């Protein structure tokens, strides 16, 4: 990436971040305004619902009074009934017609009713079980008819009908419903429309009136304009304030991010070192039994040779005593070498990256694991070339990678399995190739894709860090580690670039 490209990317990212922030502010403001507008609609709907329900309940009282008068009157002309009906219509103009329709032969009283409608009213009253029936009024727009049998028993003689203007239930709805975009509608319970005011848009609620006899459906809505969601002056002021604050915050974040990246890089480097050291220390616990076995052999030999030397000294056999002492020195040096490798392995600081012979690292690992393999009944085979294989890396880290792979193979074979583990080192096309294979059970197919992912392990006491750490160490040295397809067991290949000039 050139400096010019890097210079251009930062302002672009900054501009995009600013646009995203402003869009977020607008979205939050729009949602808040919409919620406020819908809350206002809900409040106005509740007021209107209560008003219409109270007015509907009044009709029940009128029907009860008119029915009692009609049943009690002995006047064939029902003059008292007509007088009360007239008073009700004058005081309640939404009740536009009151009729008394006989269920049998006879003449109706009150407002004239067309024969088809009279038959409908009579049929509704005759089939009623005491409830009030609601019918659309075919002769009057926006009207519905309430039908009650009179008397309200099986001996009913009349069908008492009130024709009601639905618009009268909502005629004092308030100024809110005169605003552009507000709408309301009233319909019978079966959905037959009665009254509509304004255009229906975003329906807030569909509620039945709180009247047991007239559960009419009340629908309310409000069309929300863009200028209502985003008032121009207020929106401009909010955007200016948010934009200024956002630009200042983004500039501060950029500065802090640069400092944070440097700290993060230092932290990751420290974590890498601690992780490698922790893995080595963890491995030392597993190496304890193997090291005990390795040290037991030279110490036992030293003890036996010291005892033999004492006997030879007593017999004054100096010729044979010199040979015994030489063997004792050799065994002591062997034990010292084992302890030195143990100390180097457990030190937290990494050795400096330098060119070294990869065969030496493998020989050190062999000395650490050969005894442990023998104790388990397995055999380690190292096939190393005669010529040096120089690579540039951290020698301790490369020992750790080889140790992890060989130990994993040993764990996979189990105890007493007579398993075979082979480490083959070759040079090819300017690279050193180390192949480690075993004849164990191999890698399960479901683990192959995530084998190098941290915490992936099949061992109950495993950490799942060995292969992930090995991959990191190999890649840090410029190489790669892969799992190869194998007819049996598992086979890993480590590739490292050879030191230049080799």
C-alpha positions as CSV (number, residue, x, y, z in Angstrom):
1,X,0.0,0.0,0.0
2,X,1.4,3.4,-1.0
3,X,1.4,6.5,1.2
4,X,-1.0,8.2,-1.1
5,X,-3.5,5.3,-0.9
6,X,-3.1,5.2,2.9
7,X,-3.7,9.0,3.1
8,X,-6.9,8.8,1.0
9,X,-8.3,5.8,2.9
10,X,-8.4,7.5,6.3
11,X,-10.5,10.6,5.2
12,X,-12.8,8.3,3.4
13,X,-13.3,6.1,6.4
14,X,-13.8,9.2,8.5
15,X,-16.4,10.6,6.2
16,X,-18.3,7.2,6.0
17,X,-18.2,7.0,9.8
18,X,-19.7,10.5,10.0
19,X,-22.4,9.7,7.6
20,X,-23.2,6.6,9.5
21,X,-23.4,8.6,12.8
22,X,-25.8,11.2,11.2
23,X,-27.9,8.4,9.8
24,X,-28.2,6.8,13.2
25,X,-29.1,10.2,14.8
26,X,-31.8,10.7,12.2
27,X,-33.1,7.2,12.7
28,X,-33.4,7.6,16.5
29,X,-35.0,11.0,16.1
30,X,-37.5,9.6,13.6
31,X,-38.4,6.7,15.8
32,X,-38.9,9.0,18.8
33,X,-41.1,11.4,16.8
34,X,-43.2,8.5,15.4
35,X,-43.6,7.0,18.8
36,X,-44.8,10.4,20.1
37,X,-47.3,10.8,17.2
38,X,-48.6,7.2,17.7
39,X,-49.0,7.8,21.5
40,X,-51.0,10.9,20.8
41,X,-53.2,8.9,18.4
42,X,-53.7,6.2,21.1
43,X,-54.8,8.9,23.6
44,X,-57.2,10.5,21.3
45,X,-58.6,7.1,20.3
46,X,-59.2,6.3,24.0
47,X,-61.2,9.6,24.5
48,X,-63.3,8.9,21.3
49,X,-64.0,5.3,22.3
50,X,-65.2,6.4,25.7
51,X,-67.5,9.1,24.3
52,X,-69.0,6.8,21.6
53,X,-69.5,3.9,24.2
54,X,-71.4,6.3,26.6
55,X,-73.7,7.5,23.8
56,X,-74.4,3.9,22.7
57,X,-75.4,3.0,26.2
58,X,-78.0,5.7,26.2
59,X,-79.9,3.9,23.4
60,X,-80.5,0.9,25.7
61,X,-82.3,3.1,28.2
62,X,-84.5,4.6,25.5
63,X,-85.5,1.1,24.2
64,X,-86.3,-0.1,27.7
65,X,-88.5,3.0,28.4
66,X,-90.3,2.9,25.0
67,X,-90.9,-0.9,25.3
68,X,-92.5,-0.4,28.8
69,X,-94.8,2.3,27.5
70,X,-95.8,0.3,24.4
71,X,-96.7,-2.8,26.5
72,X,-98.5,-0.9,29.3
73,X,-100.6,1.4,27.0
74,X,-104.2,0.4,26.3
75,X,-104.5,3.1,23.6
76,X,-104.6,1.5,20.2
77,X,-103.1,4.6,18.7
78,X,-100.2,4.5,21.2
79,X,-100.3,8.3,21.6
80,X,-98.1,8.3,24.7
81,X,-95.5,6.2,22.9
82,X,-95.5,8.6,20.0
83,X,-95.1,11.6,22.4
84,X,-92.2,10.1,24.2
85,X,-90.6,8.9,20.9
86,X,-90.9,12.5,19.6
87,X,-89.2,13.9,22.7
88,X,-86.3,11.4,22.4
89,X,-85.8,12.3,18.8
90,X,-85.7,16.0,19.6
91,X,-83.2,15.7,22.5
92,X,-81.1,13.0,20.7
93,X,-81.0,14.0,17.0
94,X,-78.8,11.0,16.1
95,X,-81.9,8.8,16.7
96,X,-83.6,9.7,13.5
97,X,-86.6,7.2,13.5
98,X,-88.5,5.2,16.1
99,X,-90.9,2.5,15.0
100,X,-93.2,-0.1,16.6
101,X,-93.7,-3.0,14.2
102,X,-96.4,-5.6,15.1
103,X,-95.3,-9.2,15.0
104,X,-98.7,-10.3,13.8
105,X,-101.5,-8.6,11.9
106,X,-101.9,-5.0,12.6
107,X,-100.7,-1.5,11.8
108,X,-97.3,-0.2,12.9
109,X,-96.8,2.9,15.0
110,X,-94.2,5.6,14.7
111,X,-92.0,6.3,11.7
112,X,-93.2,4.6,8.6
113,X,-91.3,1.4,7.6
114,X,-91.1,-0.1,4.2
115,X,-92.6,-3.6,4.0
116,X,-89.3,-5.5,3.4
117,X,-87.6,-3.7,6.3
118,X,-90.7,-4.3,8.5
119,X,-90.5,-8.0,7.8
120,X,-86.8,-7.9,8.7
121,X,-87.5,-6.1,12.0
122,X,-90.3,-8.5,12.8
123,X,-88.2,-11.5,12.0
124,X,-85.3,-10.2,14.2
125,X,-87.7,-9.6,17.1
126,X,-89.4,-13.0,16.8
127,X,-86.1,-14.9,16.8
128,X,-84.6,-12.9,19.6
129,X,-83.8,-14.6,22.9
130,X,-83.7,-11.3,24.7
131,X,-80.7,-9.8,23.1
132,X,-80.9,-6.6,20.9
133,X,-80.4,-7.2,17.2
134,X,-78.4,-4.8,15.0
135,X,-79.3,-4.3,11.3
136,X,-78.0,-1.9,8.6
137,X,-80.7,0.7,7.6
138,X,-81.2,0.3,3.9
139,X,-83.1,3.6,3.6
140,X,-80.6,5.8,5.4
141,X,-76.9,6.2,4.7
142,X,-74.6,5.8,7.8
143,X,-77.5,4.5,9.9
144,X,-78.0,1.2,11.7
145,X,-81.2,-0.1,13.4
146,X,-81.5,-1.5,16.9
147,X,-84.3,-4.1,17.3
148,X,-85.8,-5.2,20.6
149,X,-88.8,-7.5,21.1
150,X,-91.6,-5.9,23.2
151,X,-92.4,-7.2,25.7
152,X,-89.0,-8.9,26.1
153,X,-90.5,-12.4,26.5
154,X,-91.8,-15.2,24.4
155,X,-95.2,-13.4,24.4
156,X,-93.7,-10.4,22.4
157,X,-96.2,-8.5,20.3
158,X,-94.0,-5.8,18.7
159,X,-90.6,-5.3,17.3
160,X,-89.3,-2.0,18.6
161,X,-86.8,-0.4,16.2
162,X,-84.5,2.7,16.6
163,X,-82.7,4.0,13.5
164,X,-79.4,5.7,14.6
165,X,-77.1,7.9,12.7
166,X,-73.6,6.5,13.4
167,X,-72.0,9.8,12.6
168,X,-73.9,11.2,15.6
169,X,-71.9,9.0,17.9
170,X,-68.7,10.7,16.8
171,X,-69.9,14.3,16.1
172,X,-67.9,15.8,19.0
173,X,-64.7,13.8,18.4
174,X,-62.5,16.9,18.7
175,X,-60.2,19.0,16.6
176,X,-57.6,16.3,16.5
177,X,-59.6,14.3,13.9
178,X,-59.9,17.4,11.6
179,X,-56.1,17.3,11.0
180,X,-54.8,16.2,7.6
181,X,-53.9,12.5,7.8
182,X,-56.2,11.6,10.7
183,X,-58.9,9.1,10.0
184,X,-61.6,7.1,11.8
185,X,-64.3,4.7,10.9
186,X,-67.3,2.9,12.5
187,X,-68.8,-0.4,11.4
188,X,-71.2,-3.1,12.6
189,X,-69.7,-6.1,14.4
190,X,-69.9,-8.1,11.2
191,X,-67.8,-5.5,9.3
192,X,-70.6,-3.7,7.5
193,X,-69.3,-0.1,7.1
194,X,-71.4,2.7,8.7
195,X,-69.3,5.9,8.9
196,X,-65.9,7.0,7.7
197,X,-64.0,10.2,8.2
198,X,-60.7,11.0,6.6
199,X,-58.4,8.5,4.8
200,X,-57.5,5.3,6.7
201,X,-53.7,4.9,6.8
202,X,-51.6,3.3,9.6
203,X,-54.4,1.7,11.7
204,X,-53.6,2.2,15.4
205,X,-56.4,0.2,16.9
206,X,-59.6,-1.7,16.0
207,X,-61.7,-1.7,19.2
208,X,-65.3,-2.7,19.9
209,X,-67.4,0.0,21.7
210,X,-67.9,-0.7,25.4
211,X,-71.7,-1.2,24.9
212,X,-73.0,-4.7,25.5
213,X,-75.8,-4.2,23.0
214,X,-73.9,-2.3,20.3
215,X,-70.3,-3.5,20.1
216,X,-69.6,-1.4,17.0
217,X,-66.1,-1.6,15.6
218,X,-64.1,1.7,15.9
219,X,-61.0,2.1,13.7
220,X,-58.6,5.0,14.0
221,X,-55.5,5.8,11.9
222,X,-53.0,8.6,11.3
223,X,-50.9,9.2,8.2
224,X,-47.5,10.4,9.3
225,X,-45.8,12.8,6.9
226,X,-42.0,13.0,6.6
227,X,-42.0,16.6,7.8
228,X,-43.7,15.4,11.0
229,X,-41.0,12.8,11.7
230,X,-38.2,15.3,10.9
231,X,-39.2,18.9,11.6
232,X,-36.8,20.9,9.4
233,X,-35.4,23.4,11.9
234,X,-35.1,21.0,14.8
235,X,-33.6,18.3,12.5
236,X,-31.0,20.7,11.2
237,X,-29.9,21.8,14.7
238,X,-29.7,18.2,15.9
239,X,-27.7,17.1,12.9
240,X,-25.3,20.0,13.2
241,X,-24.7,19.2,16.9
242,X,-24.4,15.5,16.3
243,X,-22.1,16.1,13.3
244,X,-19.7,18.3,15.3
245,X,-19.7,15.9,18.3
246,X,-19.2,13.0,16.0
247,X,-16.3,14.5,14.1
248,X,-14.6,15.4,17.3
249,X,-15.1,11.9,18.8
250,X,-13.9,10.2,15.6
251,X,-10.7,12.3,15.5
252,X,-10.1,11.4,19.2
253,X,-10.8,7.8,18.5
254,X,-8.3,7.8,15.6
255,X,-5.6,9.2,17.9
256,X,-6.4,6.7,20.6
257,X,-6.6,3.8,18.1
258,X,-3.0,4.5,16.9
259,X,-1.8,4.4,20.5
260,X,-3.9,1.3,21.2
261,X,-2.5,-0.6,18.2
262,X,1.0,-0.1,19.4
263,X,0.1,-1.3,22.9
264,X,-1.9,-4.2,21.5
265,X,1.1,-5.3,19.4
266,X,3.3,-5.2,22.4
267,X,0.7,-7.1,24.4
268,X,0.4,-9.8,21.8
269,X,4.1,-10.3,21.5
270,X,4.3,-10.7,25.3
271,X,1.4,-13.1,25.2
272,X,3.1,-15.2,22.5
273,X,6.2,-15.4,24.7
274,X,4.2,-16.3,27.8
275,X,2.1,-18.8,25.9
276,X,5.2,-20.6,24.5
277,X,6.8,-20.6,27.9
278,X,3.6,-21.9,29.6
279,X,3.3,-24.7,27.0
280,X,6.9,-25.7,27.7
281,X,6.4,-25.7,31.4
282,X,3.2,-27.7,31.0
283,X,5.1,-30.2,28.9
284,X,7.7,-30.5,31.6
285,X,5.1,-32.1,33.9
286,X,4.5,-34.8,31.3
287,X,8.2,-35.1,30.8
288,X,8.9,-35.8,34.5
289,X,8.5,-39.6,34.2
290,X,10.7,-39.7,31.0
291,X,13.4,-37.6,32.6
292,X,13.4,-39.7,35.7
293,X,13.9,-42.8,33.5
294,X,16.7,-41.0,31.5
295,X,18.5,-39.9,34.7
296,X,18.1,-43.2,36.4
297,X,20.2,-45.0,33.8
298,X,23.4,-42.8,34.2
299,X,23.0,-42.5,38.0
300,X,22.6,-46.3,38.3
301,X,25.7,-46.8,36.1
302,X,27.7,-44.2,38.2
303,X,26.8,-46.0,41.4
304,X,27.7,-49.4,40.1
305,X,31.0,-48.1,38.7
306,X,31.9,-46.3,41.9
307,X,31.3,-49.5,43.9
308,X,33.4,-51.4,41.3
309,X,36.2,-48.8,41.6
310,X,36.2,-49.1,45.3
311,X,36.8,-52.8,45.1
312,X,39.5,-52.4,42.4
313,X,41.2,-49.8,44.6
314,X,41.2,-52.2,47.5
315,X,42.8,-54.8,45.3
316,X,45.3,-52.2,43.9
317,X,44.2,-52.9,40.4
318,X,45.0,-49.5,38.9
319,X,44.8,-50.6,35.3
320,X,41.2,-51.6,35.4
321,X,40.4,-48.8,37.8
322,X,41.3,-46.1,35.1
323,X,38.8,-47.7,32.7
324,X,36.0,-47.7,35.4
325,X,36.7,-44.0,36.3
326,X,36.5,-43.1,32.6
327,X,33.1,-44.7,32.2
328,X,31.9,-42.9,35.4
329,X,32.9,-39.5,33.9
330,X,31.1,-40.4,30.7
331,X,27.9,-41.3,32.6
332,X,28.1,-38.1,34.7
333,X,28.5,-36.0,31.5
334,X,25.4,-37.7,30.1
335,X,23.3,-36.9,33.2
336,X,24.6,-33.3,33.0
337,X,23.6,-33.0,29.4
338,X,20.1,-34.2,30.2
339,X,19.7,-31.6,33.0
340,X,21.0,-28.9,30.7
341,X,18.4,-29.6,28.1
342,X,15.8,-29.6,30.8
343,X,16.8,-26.1,32.0
344,X,17.0,-24.7,28.4
345,X,13.5,-26.1,27.7
346,X,11.9,-24.4,30.8
347,X,13.5,-21.0,30.4
348,X,10.9,-18.3,29.6
349,X,13.2,-16.2,27.3
350,X,13.5,-17.4,23.7
351,X,16.9,-17.9,22.2
352,X,17.8,-15.4,19.6
353,X,16.8,-16.2,16.0
354,X,19.9,-17.6,14.3
355,X,20.9,-20.2,11.8
356,X,21.3,-23.7,13.3
357,X,21.3,-27.3,12.2
358,X,17.8,-28.6,12.5
359,X,19.2,-32.1,13.1
360,X,20.6,-30.9,16.5
361,X,17.1,-29.9,17.6
362,X,15.7,-33.3,16.6
363,X,18.5,-35.1,18.4
364,X,17.7,-33.1,21.6
365,X,14.0,-34.0,21.3
366,X,15.0,-37.6,20.7
367,X,17.0,-37.7,23.9
368,X,14.0,-36.3,25.8
369,X,11.4,-38.7,24.4
370,X,13.1,-42.0,23.6
371,X,13.1,-43.2,27.1
372,X,9.4,-42.2,27.6
373,X,8.5,-44.0,24.3
374,X,10.3,-47.2,25.4
375,X,8.5,-47.1,28.8
376,X,5.2,-47.1,26.8
377,X,6.3,-49.9,24.5
378,X,6.6,-47.7,21.4
379,X,9.6,-47.1,19.2
380,X,10.9,-43.7,17.9
381,X,12.8,-43.7,14.6
382,X,14.7,-40.7,13.4
383,X,15.8,-40.6,9.7
384,X,18.2,-37.7,9.5
385,X,20.4,-36.8,6.5
386,X,24.2,-37.0,6.8
387,X,24.7,-33.3,5.8
388,X,23.7,-30.4,8.0
389,X,20.2,-28.9,7.5
390,X,20.6,-25.2,8.4
391,X,17.5,-23.1,9.0
392,X,17.0,-19.6,10.6
393,X,14.7,-19.7,13.6
394,X,14.5,-19.9,17.4
395,X,16.1,-23.3,18.2
396,X,14.1,-23.8,21.4
397,X,10.9,-23.1,19.5
398,X,11.7,-25.6,16.8
399,X,12.5,-28.2,19.5
400,X,9.1,-27.4,21.0
401,X,7.3,-27.9,17.7
402,X,8.9,-31.3,17.1
403,X,8.4,-32.3,20.7
404,X,4.6,-31.4,20.5
405,X,4.1,-33.5,17.4
406,X,6.1,-36.5,18.6
407,X,4.4,-36.4,22.1
408,X,0.9,-36.2,20.4
409,X,1.8,-39.2,18.4
410,X,3.0,-41.0,21.5
411,X,-0.2,-40.2,23.3
412,X,-2.3,-41.4,20.4
413,X,-0.6,-44.8,20.4
414,X,-1.3,-45.4,24.1
415,X,0.6,-47.7,26.4
416,X,1.8,-51.2,25.4
417,X,0.7,-50.7,21.8
418,X,4.0,-51.5,20.1
419,X,3.5,-48.5,18.0
420,X,5.9,-46.9,15.6
421,X,6.7,-43.2,15.2
422,X,9.0,-42.0,12.5
423,X,10.6,-38.5,12.0
424,X,12.1,-38.0,8.6
425,X,14.1,-34.9,7.7
426,X,14.9,-34.1,4.0
427,X,15.8,-31.0,1.9
428,X,13.8,-30.2,-1.2
429,X,13.6,-27.1,-3.4
430,X,15.4,-24.8,-0.9
431,X,13.3,-26.0,2.0
432,X,13.8,-28.3,4.9
433,X,10.9,-30.8,5.2
434,X,10.3,-32.7,8.4
435,X,7.7,-35.4,8.3
436,X,6.4,-37.0,11.5
437,X,4.1,-40.0,11.2
438,X,2.7,-42.8,13.3
439,X,0.6,-45.9,12.9
440,X,-2.0,-44.9,15.5
441,X,-5.7,-44.4,15.1
442,X,-5.3,-41.2,13.1
443,X,-7.3,-37.9,13.2
444,X,-11.1,-38.1,13.2
445,X,-12.7,-36.5,10.0
446,X,-14.7,-34.0,12.1
447,X,-11.5,-32.6,13.7
448,X,-9.3,-32.2,10.6
449,X,-10.6,-28.8,9.6
450,X,-10.3,-27.3,13.1
451,X,-7.2,-29.2,14.2
452,X,-5.0,-26.1,14.5
453,X,-7.7,-24.1,16.3
454,X,-6.9,-23.3,19.9
455,X,-8.5,-25.6,22.6
456,X,-9.2,-28.4,20.0
457,X,-8.3,-31.7,21.7
458,X,-9.4,-35.3,22.1
459,X,-7.5,-35.9,25.3
460,X,-9.5,-35.5,28.6
461,X,-6.6,-33.7,30.2
462,X,-5.3,-31.9,27.1
463,X,-5.2,-28.1,26.7
464,X,-5.7,-28.0,23.0
465,X,-2.9,-25.5,22.6
466,X,0.0,-27.6,21.3
467,X,-0.9,-27.7,17.6
468,X,-2.1,-24.1,17.6
469,X,1.1,-22.9,19.2
470,X,3.2,-25.1,16.9
471,X,1.5,-23.5,13.8
472,X,2.2,-20.0,15.2
473,X,5.9,-20.8,15.9
474,X,6.4,-22.4,12.5
475,X,4.7,-19.5,10.6
476,X,6.8,-17.0,12.6
477,X,9.9,-18.8,11.2
478,X,8.5,-18.3,7.7
479,X,7.4,-21.9,7.3
480,X,4.2,-23.9,7.4
481,X,2.8,-27.0,9.1
482,X,0.1,-29.2,7.4
483,X,-1.7,-32.5,8.1
484,X,-1.2,-34.9,5.2
485,X,-3.5,-37.7,4.0
486,X,-2.3,-41.0,5.3
487,X,-3.3,-44.6,4.9
488,X,-2.9,-45.2,8.6
489,X,-2.3,-43.1,11.6
490,X,-1.5,-39.4,11.4
491,X,1.2,-37.6,9.3
492,X,2.3,-34.0,9.7
493,X,4.8,-32.1,7.5
494,X,6.7,-29.1,8.6
495,X,8.4,-27.0,5.9
496,X,11.0,-24.4,6.8
497,X,13.2,-22.3,4.3
498,X,16.8,-23.3,4.3
499,X,19.4,-20.7,5.4
500,X,20.6,-18.7,2.4
501,X,23.8,-20.0,0.9
502,X,23.3,-23.6,2.2
